[in-house]
Amino acid sequence: MALAVEHITRTFGGRTAVDDASFTIVPGRLTGFVGGNGAGKTTTMRIILGVLAADGGQITWQGRPLDPAARRGFGYMPEERGLYPKMPLLEQLVYFARLHGLSRTRAARNAEELVEALGLTERAKDPIEKLSLGNQQRAQIAVALVHEPTALVLDEPFSGLDPLAVDTIVTVLSERAARGIPILLSSHQLDVVERLCDDLVIISRGRIRARGGIDELRARHSGRRYHIDAGTDMGWLRGVPGVVVTELSGDRAIFETDAEATAQRVLRESLDRGPVHAFTPEVPRLAEIFRDVVADTAAPDTDPARTEEHAA
C-alpha cells in the first residue's frame, strides 16, 4: 500500500514551488517531511490530497494513479485549524466519521477511543472554541484519524503542543504505523522527527535534497568525525597532522580527520599511551544533517500554497 510521489512539479505565477519531486511513503513506517519555510512541503502535501493539481508528474497508490475514491480514505490534518468552533468535540468527531461512511455505532466508538487516547476525555463535551490551542491541535489530529484512514498526511501535527502532549501524539501515531498505515508528516521540530520517524525526506527550494531511512542518512552524513574515550589525557591530539579537535575534556575528545587512515593512526597512538575505552564514529543529529543538505539552497520565506490560500 505504498503512496508514491513521482516527479511532481507545480508552479505559481511563473515561480516553481515544487520541482520534479519524487519519494515514497512506505506502509507501516513514519516518513518525516522537513524543510525551511517556503520549501514546498505544504504544496506537495496538498497535491497528494488533491487540494491542488500538479502541473506535471503523478501520485500513485498501490502502484496505480491515485484517484478521488482512494483519496477519500486518507486522513489529512492541515496546518491551519478548520473545525467547527461551536460544535462539541465528541459530536464533531462522530460527524466527520459519519461523513466518511462509518455507521453511527462505529463512529461513536472510534470517537470515544480517540478522545481517551489523546487525553481529551474531560473536554469531550466542550465546543472547540472553548479548548486550549494545544487541545484544538489534538482535536485536529483526532479528526484525521477517526474514520480509520488508509494513509495519513499531517502538516505540522506538533505545532503548539507541550512535551507531554507531543509524547501522547507520538504514541498514537506509532500505533497507527504499527497497523501498516503509511504516514507522512511535516514538522519543524527536528528532535521529534528524529525520535518518531523511520524515514526522512528533506526538501529545499522545491527540490528533494535527501531521502531515505534516518539511520541510512546518518551513516551517509557522518563524515570522518570520531569520539574517543581514553584512559589518559588527550591534549596531545591537538598536534596530530590531519586532525581537527572539536571538543576536548581530559581523556575524552571529539575530532575530525582528513582521512580514515588518520583516524586509525590516532587510535594506534592512543593505545600506545594507555587504555582506550571507546572509539566510535560520531553520529550526526538530524539538525546537523538538515543543515548540511540545505546549505546554499535557502528557500523563500513563504510557500506559494499558503500565500495563495491567504490571498483567497
N, C-alpha and C positions, 0 to 999 in steps of 0.2 A: 504494500500500500504506500509506496514512496510517492512523495509530492516533489516534482522537479520543476525548477525554473530553467528554461532553456533559451539562452541568447535574447533575453528581454531588452528592448530598447524603448525609451519614452522621452519625448521632448515637450517642452512648454515654450511656445513663442520663440522657437529657434534655439532655446537652451536645452542641452541634453541633461536630463535628470538621472536616467538610468541608461547605461551604455554597455550593451552586449553582456548582460549579467546572466550567469549560469551557476546553479548549485542545487543540491538535493537534500531534502528533509527526510531522514530515514525513519521508518516505523520503530516505535519504542525508544527513540533517542530524542533528547532535547537539543535543539540547534540554536545557539546564540547568534544574533544578527546585530553586529556592532559597527558603529561609525560615528563620526562627528556630526554636529548639526548640519543639515542640508546635504548629507552624504548620499541620500537616495533610499533610505530604509523605508520610510512611510510610503513613498511612491511604489516601491517594489511590493510591499505588503498589500497595498490597495489593488494592485494589478492581480495578485494572487486571488484576492477575494472578489474580483470582478467589479470593484467600485470604480476603477479606472481601466481603460483599454490600453493595451500595449501598441506601440507603433510597429513593432517587429518582435519576432520570437513567439514562444508559446509556453503555457503552463500545462504540465501533464500530471495525471493522477492515475496510478496503477498502470502506467505505460500508455495511456490514452489521453488525448486532449481533454483538459478539464472543462466540463460543461456546467450549465446552471444547476442541473439536478444534483450533481455531485457537490457543488459548492454549498447547496442548502444544508448539507450535512456537516459543514465545517463550523467551528466555533471561532468567533472573532471578537477581540477586545481592542477598540480603537484607543488612542491616547486621550482623546477628548471624551469626557463623560457624556453619555447620551441616554440616560434612563429618565423615566417619568418622575419628576420630583415629588409629586403629591401622592403617588401610589405606594402603599406599604411594601416593604422589601419582599416578604414571602409571597404575597399576592402577585408581585411583579415577576418573580421567578417562575411561578406557575404559569402566568400569562405567556411568557416567552417560550417556555417549554411546549405549551399547547400550540403556539404558532408554528412550531416545528413538527407538529403532528403527534405528539405524545398524548396518551389518554390522560384524563384528569387524575386518575389514581396514580399513574406512573409519574406524572409531572409533579404532583404533590409530594410523593416520596422522594424524588430527586431533589426537589427544592429544600425539603426539611433536612436531608442528609448534608447538602452543601452548606446550609446555614450553620449547622453544627460543626462541620469540618473547618469552616472558615472563622469560627469564633463569633458568630453573629446571632446566636440564639436569643439573647436578651434584646436584640434590636429587630427581631423578625417582623413585628407589627408596626414598626416605625416607618413613616414615609421617608423616602430617600433624602429629601431636603433637610430632614432632622438629623441625619447621620453625619459624623465627622468626615473630613475629607478622606482619611485613611479607610474608614468603613465603607464609604462610597466606592473606593477603589476595589475593596473586597467584593462589593456587590456587583461591580462590572465584571469581575472575574467569574463570579457565580453565574451570571447570565451567559457568559461564553461557554460554560460547562454544563448547564442544566439539561440540555437536550441530548446529552451523551454524544458529543461530536466525534466524527471520524478523523478529524485533524484539527489542530489548534494553531491560530495565528494571533499572537498577543503583542501589542505595541506598548512598550513601557509599562508592564504589569506591576512593577515595584515602585513606581513613582509615588512619592508622598507617604510611603509606609515606614513605620519604625522597625527596628531589627527583629522584634518578636513577631510582628505581622509578616515580615519577609520570610521568616522561618516557617510560618504557617502556610504561606503560598507555595514555598519551595516543596513542602511535604505533599500538598495537594497535587501539584504539577508532576512531581516524581511518581506519585501513584498512578496518574493517568498515563505517563510514559511507560510504566511497567505493564500496563494493559495493552501495549502495542500501538499507541496513538502517536503519530508524528507531530512534534511540537516545534514551532518556530517562534522565538520571542526576541524582541529588540530591547535593549536596555543600555543606559549609560553607566549603570552600576557594575563595573567590570569585576569587582570582587564577588558579586552574587553570580554573575555569569560563569566565572571560573569555578565556583563551588557547585553550581547546579547543572551546567550543560555538558554534554558529551562531545558535541561538535561545535565548530565556530565558523562563521562567515564574516569577514571584515570587508566593508565597502567604503570607498572614498571617492569623491567626485564622480559618483555614479558607476564606478567600475569595481568589480570584485578583486580585491588585492590579495586575499588569502582565504583559504577554506580547508577544512579537514578536521580530524579529531584533535581535541585540545592537547592531548599527550603528544600527538604527532607534530603539532605546531611548536610545542615547547622544545622538542628534540631538534626540529629544523632551525630554530632561532637561538639555540643555546650557545652557539659560537664556541670560543675557547676560553671559557670562564670557569674557574675552579674554586672549590672550597677545601682548605686543608686544616686539620686539627692535629697538631703535633705535640710532642712532649717537651719541646724546647722552644725558646723564643724565636719567632720567625722574622725578626728585624732584618736578618741578612738577605731576605728575599728581595728587598728594595734594590739591591745591587746586581741582580741577575739580569744579563742582557736578554731582551725579548720579553720581559715581564713587566706588567703594569699592575701595581698593588692598588686595589680599590678600597679595601678595608683591612685593618691590621689591629689585633688586640692580643698582645702577648704571644701565646702559642697557637693562635688561630688567625687565618688570613683568607681573604677572597682576592683572587688575582686573575688577570687576563694574560694570554700568551700569544706570541706571533705564530706559533706552530704547535702541533701535537707533540713533536719531539722535544720542544722546550718544556712542556708540562711534565713529560717523563723525566727530563733531566732534573727538574725541581723535586720530583718525588724521590729520585735516587739520592740526591744530596740530602734531603730531609731524613731519609732512612740512615744515611751515614752519620747524621748528627744525633740521632736518637729515635725513639718510637714514633710512629705515625698512627694515630687513632682513626682518622678518616681522611680520605682523599677522593672527592667526587666532583663531577661536573656541576656547576651551579645552574639550576633550572630556572629559566626566566618566568616572572609572573606575567599574567595576561596583559596587564597595563604596559609592561615593557615591550611585549610582542606587538601590541597595538601601536605604540609609538614608533617602533622600527618599521612596521608595514606602511603606515600612512605618512611617514616623513616625506616632506616636499610635495605632498598631494593634498594639502589642506582644502577642505570642502567649503563651499559658500555658506553664509550664515543661515540660510533658510532653505528647507526642502520645498521645491515648487508645488508639490501636492498640498502642503499646508498653506502656502501662500494663496493658491487657487481657492482653497476651501474658505479661508477667512475673507477673501475678497467677494465671495459669492453672496 
